[in-house]
Amino acid sequence: MLEQVRADVISAMKSGERDVATALRLLVSELQKDLKEGAGDELAVLRREHKRRLDAATQFENAERPELAEKEQAEAAMIARYLPPAMSDGQLDEIVAEAIAETGATGPRDMGPVMKVVKDRAAGLVDGKRASDAVRAALARDLV
């Protein structure tokens, strides 16, 4: 992944896209820092940086700074190109149902064990909040 981003930096520089090159350089820096620290989890770095850009865009929108919000959203979209496609709602619901059956969960108090199974099976293809919401909704449905 790091080599791909580096190659994209060079490509952006050659084509005169300074903003793209600057954003990608920052991503290269974060990936290198993660590698030096020994974590080596490139997907986690990409997700974190993507989320940071989206959060910053939201803050800029709330501060009525649309030009900065657009810049952050563009960077988030650029980073999203390197992320694997997100899991569909149907796939997530299927994993949640299997996790509930496997753990024998009966209500919201059993959310922890179900989330552990879901996170293991989803393997970074779904956002934690989205998984949590799906588990919470499924456990609430089982109570009715």
N, C-alpha and C positions, 0 to 999 in steps of 0.2 A: 504494500500500500504506500509506504513512504517513497519508494522509487517512482511509483506512478504519479504521486503528487509533485515530486521534484521535476519530473518530465513535463507535467502540466504547467509548472512555474516557468520553465524555459520556453515552452510554447506560447504562453501568455506574454512573456517579455518580447519574444520575437514578433508577435502580432500587434504589439503596442498597447495591450490591455493592462495598463498600470494598476488599476484598482483590483483586477482579478489576480494579478501577480502578487500584489501586496497581501491580499487575503490568503492566498495559497502559501505564501512564505510563512505567515503566522501559523498556519496549519502544519507546515513542515516542522516548525520550531516546537510545537506542542507534541508532535509525533516523536521527534528526536528526544525531547525531555522525558517522555514516557519510556522510551527505549533505554535511556541512561539509567532511569530509576529501577529498571528491571521488570517492570510490569509487563511490557510487551503486548498490551491489549489495545491494538489499534482501533478496533470497533468502539471500545469504550471512549477513547479519545475523540473519535469522530462524533459519537452521539453527544458527548459533553459539549463539544464546540458548537454543534448544531443547536443544541438546546440553549446555549448562551446567546447565540445570535437571535433566536426567536424571542427569548426573554428581553433582550435589549431592544428589539424591534417593538415589542409591546410597550416597554417603558417610554420609548421615543414617541409612539403614537399617543400615549396618555399625556405626554408633555407637549403635544401638538407640534412635533418636529417631524413631519412626514418625509422630508428628504433624507433624514438620518435613518428613519424606520425602513424606508425602501432599500437603503444601502445594506442594512443588517439582514433584511429579508433576502436580498440577492445573494449575500454571502451564505446564508443558511441553505438556500437552494443549491448553491455551488457545492457545499459540503454534502448535501443529501445525495448528490450524484455518486459519491463514494460509498454510501451506506447500502446494505442489502435491502431489497424491497420489504416493506412491513408486512406482517402477517394479516391476513384478511379476518374480518369479524367472525366469519363462519369457522375458520380454522381455530381461532382463539376460543370460541364457544365450545368447540369439540374438545380441545385440550382441557378447558375448565371442567367440563362434564366428566371427563375421564379422571381428572384429579380428585373431584368430589367423590366419585365412586370408589376410587382407590383408597382414599383416606377415610372414607366412611363419615364424611362431614355431614352434620345435620343442621347447622345454623351458623350465624355470624361469629360465634365464639371459636369456631374451627377454621377461621380464615387463615391463620398462620401456616398450618401444615399444607393447606390447599395451595397457598401462594408459593410455598417452597417447591412443590411439584410443578406448578405452572411455570415458574421461572426456570427450572431445570429443563423442561421440555421446550419452552419457547426460545431458549438459548439466545437471547438478545434480539429476537426478531419482533419484539413488542415492547412498547414503553411500559415502565413499571406502573404508572398511574392508570394506564388503559387496562392492564392486566388486573390491577386491584379493583377497578370499577366493574370489570366483567365478573370477577369472583364474587364481589359483594352482591351484585345483581342476581347471580345464579343462586347464591345461598339464600337470598331473600325470597326468590321464586320457590325454592324447595320448601320453605316454611308455609307457604300458602296452600 
